[in-house]
């Protein structure tokens, strides 16, 4: 069963947004609605991927079940904030690109505008998930897995 306490809901939302954007693009052409759905799908998909990857790394580090770690450290509120953050910068990039601004990689400021917020997002999400996983590990008295070798 799909739970709001799981990033699987984010994957479903990203898939629906991407499907709607493709449908809008095919039916109406290149419209703001299609672009908005693409931006939403991108932001939600990146958050889902980041959340699941962090849970898998934490589960491997503490020798726990990945689904259990994912379910217990995932925060819908934090995911919503991070999705809104990525969505705002994605929308700004789309608006600037459609407005005729040069967002190609040959322009330093375009690269900084696109990669800077994404780098900041990964730092924010990584720190958030590391904090959540370490807090859960302390609360549950999990021990770090010993390395073999």
C-alpha positions as CSV (number, residue, x, y, z in Angstrom):
1,X,0.0,0.0,0.0
2,X,1.2,3.5,-0.8
3,X,2.0,5.6,2.2
4,X,2.6,9.3,2.5
5,X,5.6,8.4,4.7
6,X,7.5,6.9,1.8
7,X,9.3,8.4,-1.2
8,X,7.4,6.0,-3.4
9,X,4.5,8.5,-3.3
10,X,7.0,11.1,-4.8
11,X,7.9,8.6,-7.6
12,X,4.1,8.3,-8.3
13,X,3.7,12.1,-8.4
14,X,6.7,12.5,-10.7
15,X,5.3,9.9,-13.0
16,X,1.9,11.5,-13.1
17,X,3.4,15.0,-13.7
18,X,5.6,13.7,-16.5
19,X,2.7,11.9,-18.1
20,X,0.5,15.0,-17.9
21,X,3.3,17.1,-19.4
22,X,3.8,14.8,-22.3
23,X,0.0,14.8,-22.8
24,X,-0.2,18.6,-22.7
25,X,2.7,18.9,-25.1
26,X,1.1,16.5,-27.6
27,X,-2.3,18.0,-27.3
28,X,-1.6,21.7,-26.9
29,X,2.0,22.1,-28.1
30,X,4.7,23.8,-26.2
31,X,2.7,25.6,-23.5
32,X,3.4,26.9,-20.0
33,X,1.3,24.1,-18.6
34,X,3.6,21.5,-20.2
35,X,6.7,23.3,-18.9
36,X,5.2,23.6,-15.4
37,X,4.5,19.9,-15.3
38,X,8.1,19.1,-16.5
39,X,9.5,21.3,-13.7
40,X,7.3,19.6,-11.1
41,X,8.2,16.1,-12.3
42,X,11.9,17.0,-12.2
43,X,11.8,18.5,-8.7
44,X,9.7,15.6,-7.2
45,X,11.8,12.9,-9.0
46,X,15.1,14.4,-7.8
47,X,13.8,14.5,-4.2
48,X,12.5,10.9,-4.4
49,X,15.8,9.7,-5.8
50,X,17.8,11.5,-3.1
51,X,15.6,10.2,-0.3
52,X,15.9,6.6,-1.4
53,X,19.6,6.8,-2.0
54,X,20.2,8.3,1.4
55,X,18.1,5.6,3.1
56,X,20.0,2.9,1.2
57,X,23.4,4.3,2.2
58,X,22.2,4.6,5.9
59,X,20.8,1.1,5.8
60,X,24.1,-0.3,4.4
61,X,26.1,1.7,7.0
62,X,24.1,0.5,10.0
63,X,23.3,-3.0,8.5
64,X,19.5,-2.4,8.6
65,X,16.7,-3.0,6.2
66,X,16.6,-0.2,3.6
67,X,12.8,0.0,3.5
68,X,12.6,0.4,7.2
69,X,15.2,3.1,7.3
70,X,13.5,4.8,4.4
71,X,10.1,4.7,6.1
72,X,11.4,6.0,9.4
73,X,13.7,8.9,8.3
74,X,11.6,10.2,5.4
75,X,10.0,13.6,6.2
76,X,7.1,14.7,4.0
77,X,7.4,18.3,5.2
78,X,11.1,18.4,4.5
79,X,10.6,16.8,1.1
80,X,7.9,19.4,0.3
81,X,10.2,22.3,1.2
82,X,13.1,20.9,-0.9
83,X,10.7,20.2,-3.9
84,X,9.5,23.8,-3.8
85,X,13.0,25.0,-3.7
86,X,14.0,23.0,-6.7
87,X,10.8,23.9,-8.5
88,X,11.4,27.6,-8.0
89,X,14.8,27.4,-9.5
90,X,13.6,25.1,-12.3
91,X,10.8,27.5,-13.1
92,X,13.2,30.5,-13.1
93,X,15.5,28.6,-15.5
94,X,12.6,27.8,-17.8
95,X,11.3,31.4,-17.8
96,X,14.8,32.8,-18.4
97,X,15.4,30.3,-21.2
98,X,12.1,31.0,-22.9
99,X,12.7,34.8,-22.4
100,X,15.7,34.6,-24.7
101,X,18.5,34.6,-22.1
102,X,21.5,32.5,-22.9
103,X,21.4,29.5,-20.6
104,X,23.9,27.4,-22.5
105,X,27.0,26.0,-20.8
106,X,29.3,28.5,-22.6
107,X,28.0,31.3,-20.4
108,X,29.6,31.1,-16.9
109,X,26.7,32.8,-15.1
110,X,24.2,30.4,-16.7
111,X,26.2,27.5,-15.4
112,X,26.5,29.1,-12.0
113,X,22.7,29.8,-12.0
114,X,21.8,26.2,-12.9
115,X,24.4,24.3,-11.0
116,X,24.6,26.5,-7.9
117,X,21.1,25.8,-6.7
118,X,21.3,22.1,-7.5
119,X,24.6,21.8,-5.5
120,X,23.0,23.7,-2.6
121,X,20.0,21.4,-2.8
122,X,22.2,18.3,-2.6
123,X,24.1,19.7,0.4
124,X,20.8,20.6,2.1
125,X,19.1,17.3,1.4
126,X,22.3,15.3,2.3
127,X,22.7,17.1,5.6
128,X,19.0,16.6,6.4
129,X,19.1,12.9,5.7
130,X,22.4,12.3,7.5
131,X,20.9,14.1,10.5
132,X,17.7,12.1,10.5
133,X,19.5,8.8,10.0
134,X,22.1,9.5,12.8
135,X,19.3,10.6,15.1
136,X,17.4,7.4,14.4
137,X,20.5,5.3,14.9
138,X,21.2,6.9,18.3
139,X,17.6,6.5,19.4
140,X,17.5,2.8,18.3
141,X,21.1,2.1,19.5
142,X,22.2,0.9,16.1
143,X,25.9,0.0,15.8
144,X,28.0,0.8,12.7
145,X,28.6,-2.2,10.5
146,X,32.2,-3.5,10.8
147,X,34.2,-3.5,7.6
148,X,35.4,-6.9,6.4
149,X,38.9,-7.3,5.3
